[in-house]
Amino acid sequence: MEIKILPANNGDCIIVYSDDRAIVIDGGYGFTYTNFLKPELEGFVSQGGHVSLLIVTHIDKDHISGIIKMLREQQQVHTVDIHNIWHNSYRHLQNTDMIIVSDIEEDVKVHDICIEGGKGIQDANAVQGSTLASLILRSGIAWNSQFNGNAVNTDTRQEIDIEDFIIKLLSPNTNCLEELKIEWYTELFKKGILQTSHSSEYWDDAFEFLLSKDKPAFISRRRNAGSVFDIENLLKTKYVPDTSVTNISSIAFVLENEGKRILFLGDSASETIVEQLKKIYPDAQHPIWFDMVKLAHHGSFYNSSPEFFNLVDSDKWVISTDGSIYDHPDQETLAHIIASTRERRRTIYFNYSLQNATLLATIDNLGAEIVIAKEQSCTLITL
């Protein structure tokens, strides 16, 4: 099994390969698809491969823009065979007493949430119905079919077998999705359109546009890999959980295949992950061993609690980010990985370079190996 972490600036785009099957997790920005995801998948398909499952973990632009661009192209030229898609959209949350759907055709243009990610590229306008949800619906690809077309939800189903990939769902649960729905209704109310009759595609657009907006950093403290790495003080930092409803509603899961067990956490909430892992592995010896962990929210400490690090262990930790916008990863996250007193040496994989050579040397001296992708290339991990 091979895992490729693609360049996506501050976003995520991951491919898991197993023989002629692949799982794609998020799509980063538009450039991620054009420069990396598209050639990867087209080369894979040319050799008889297909995508068993495409997972869009949540609605943020740095996760969905590349997928939107791919599905737009697929409307014109079908080059990639995708069997299933998981993505929670407005239609999986809607309350018919609050959302009024009509059959009218509306000629409306909305702000395009598909971001290219390149410098100097201006955001465009998109016609209504060109959002991710509308594109999935028009594609005819099976959408959340393992959940009978309803939301991907741990309270509905916890273990799913897709073409020999075993997926143990960790997030979201019903409470996470309810918080997401409340956030959306609040935004609709502010815009004065909650009780207005619109087409289904309008609501698709409204959901993605209102909830994919950039979120401000909410705590001012030194973040990222700065010049000083004092592990003892970093371990004393008080943990504060992420409160972003789009993040905590992320799809997160354990993937089991070829005898390996991998943790993919999206931008999920640490509290939800810890609770669900304890349910799934009630008799497991702690810490629970995983062959690889893709850390939540690009290495943010707000999404990786000390309790999480006490519960989970691995010798391979993946951080997907270039450090832009939110200055991820947080030093506290790195400190908790390194501070483990367990016997195996930890390897931390980055798909972008860390600029601080002193920090890299410090981490190495503390017993962890750093693997950094070459500029504008994929990080390959073979399990």
Secondary structure by P-SEA (a helix, b strand, c coil): cbbbbcccccbbbbbbbcccbbbbcccccaaaaaccaaaaaaaaaaacccccbbbcccccccccaaaaaaaaaaaccccccccbbbbbccccccccccbbbbccccccccccccccccccbbbbbbcccccaaaaaaaacccccccccccccccccccccccccbbbbbccccaaaaaaaaaaaaaaaaaaccccccccaaaaaaaaaaaccccccccccccccccccccaaaaaacbbbbbcccccccccccccccccbbbbbbccccaaaaaaaaaaacccccccccccccccccccccccccaaaaaaccccbbbbbccccccccccaaaaaaaaaccccbbbbbbbccccccaaaaaaaaaabbbbbbccccbbbbbcc
